[in-house]
C-alpha cells in the first residue's frame, strides 16, 4: 500500500515543480525546482 501512496505523492509533487532526490521504503526526499530547501516526507501505518 505504501508504494501506491508514494506513486501518488511523487506524481503530485512533480506537477507542482518538485524533484524527487532520494527515498526508501517509507520516506521520500524532495526539492522544489526554484529553491534549495529539501523536504522529507514520511508515510507510516497507524496501528
LUMTOR-984234 format. One record per atom (N, C-alpha, C, O): x, y, z. Coordinates in steps of 0.02 Angstrom, whole numbers, padded with zeros to 5 digits, always signed. Example, Ala and Ser with C-alpha at 12.3 -4.5 7.8 and 13.67 -1.06 7.14 Angstrom:
LUMTOR-984234
+00660-00284+00390
+00615-00225+00390
+00660-00165+00390
+00712-00166+00423
+00642-00112+00354
+00684-00053+00357
+00645+00002+00394
+00670+00057+00402
end
This chain:
LUMTOR-984234
+00041-00060+00000
+00000+00000+00000
+00043+00063+00000
+00027+00112-00034
+00098+00062+00039
+00141+00122+00042
+00168+00140-00027
+00175+00198-00044
+00183+00088-00067
+00210+00101-00134
+00160+00141-00176
+00178+00188-00211
+00097+00122-00172
+00044+00158-00209
+00038+00230-00185
+00028+00275-00225
+00042+00239-00119
+00037+00306-00091
+00095+00350-00116
+00085+00407-00135
+00155+00322-00117
+00213+00360-00140
+00208+00377-00214
+00229+00431-00235
+00180+00333-00254
+00170+00348-00325
+00125+00409-00334
+00138+00453-00375
+00072+00412-00295
+00026+00469-00298
+00060+00533-00275
+00055+00585-00307
+00095+00528-00219
+00131+00586-00191
+00183+00612-00241
+00187+00672-00253
+00223+00567-00269
+00275+00587-00315
+00246+00620-00378
+00274+00669-00403
+00191+00593-00403
+00159+00623-00462
+00134+00693-00448
+00144+00739-00488
+00102+00702-00390
+00075+00767-00372
+00132+00817-00361
+00127+00875-00383
+00186+00796-00329
+00243+00841-00317
+00276+00861-00383
+00297+00918-00391
+00282+00814-00429
+00312+00830-00494
+00271+00883-00531
+00299+00928-00563
+00206+00877-00528
+00162+00926-00559
+00169+00995-00527
+00160+01046-00560
+00187+00996-00463
+00194+01059-00426
+00265+01087-00430
+00280+01138-00400
+00309+01054-00468
+00376+01080-00478
+00429+01054-00430
+00483+01083-00424
+00415+00998-00397
+00464+00968-00351
+00501+00911-00385
+00474+00877-00428
+00563+00902-00365
+00604+00848-00392
+00618+00798-00336
+00639+00818-00281
+00607+00734-00349
+00623+00683-00300
+00698+00671-00300
+00727+00655-00352
+00729+00679-00243
+00802+00672-00237
+00821+00602-00213
+00872+00575-00236
+00783+00573-00168
+00801+00509-00139
+00740+00481-00103
+00688+00513-00099
+00746+00421-00079
+00692+00391-00041
+00708+00319-00023
+00756+00291-00047
+00666+00290+00019
+00671+00220+00036
+00601+00194+00048
+00553+00219+00018
+00593+00143+00089
+00528+00110+00098
+00474+00155+00125
+00415+00146+00108
+00491+00203+00168
+00438+00244+00199
+00452+00319+00195
+00417+00358+00226
+00503+00339+00157
+00523+00409+00155
+00539+00430+00083
+00568+00391+00045
+00522+00491+00066
+00544+00520+00003
+00570+00590+00018
+00541+00627+00058
+00626+00608-00013
+00656+00674-00004
+00649+00712-00069
+00668+00688-00122
+00622+00773-00064
+00608+00813-00124
+00636+00883-00117
+00651+00906-00062
+00643+00917-00174
+00666+00986-00177
+00625+01022-00230
+00613+00996-00284
+00604+01083-00213
+00568+01124-00263
+00618+01150-00314
+00675+01166-00297
+00597+01155-00375
+00642+01174-00430
+00672+01243-00421
+00726+01256-00447
+00638+01288-00387
+00662+01357-00380
+00697+01371-00314
+00718+01427-00302
+00704+01321-00271
+00734+01333-00206
+00786+01282-00188
+00796+01233-00223
+00819+01295-00133
+00870+01249-00109
+00848+01213-00046
+00889+01181-00013
+00785+01216-00030
+00760+01183+00030
+00737+01113+00013
+00698+01103-00034
+00761+01064+00052
+00740+00995+00043
+00686+00978+00095
+00686+01006+00150
+00642+00933+00076
+00588+00912+00121
+00588+00836+00124
+00597+00802+00074
+00577+00810+00184
+00571+00738+00194
+00497+00723+00207
+00466+00752+00251
+00470+00676+00169
+00400+00657+00176
+00399+00583+00197
+00428+00540+00163
+00367+00570+00252
+00363+00501+00278
+00291+00476+00276
+00244+00514+00287
+00284+00412+00261
+00219+00379+00263
+00227+00318+00308
+00271+00276+00298
+00185+00313+00359
+00187+00255+00402
+00116+00235+00422
+00071+00277+00428
+00108+00172+00433
+00043+00145+00452
+00029+00161+00525
+00074+00157+00567
-00033+00180+00539
-00053+00195+00608
-00085+00131+00636
-00130+00102+00606
-00061+00111+00692
-00087+00049+00724
-00136+00065+00777
-00163+00020+00809
end
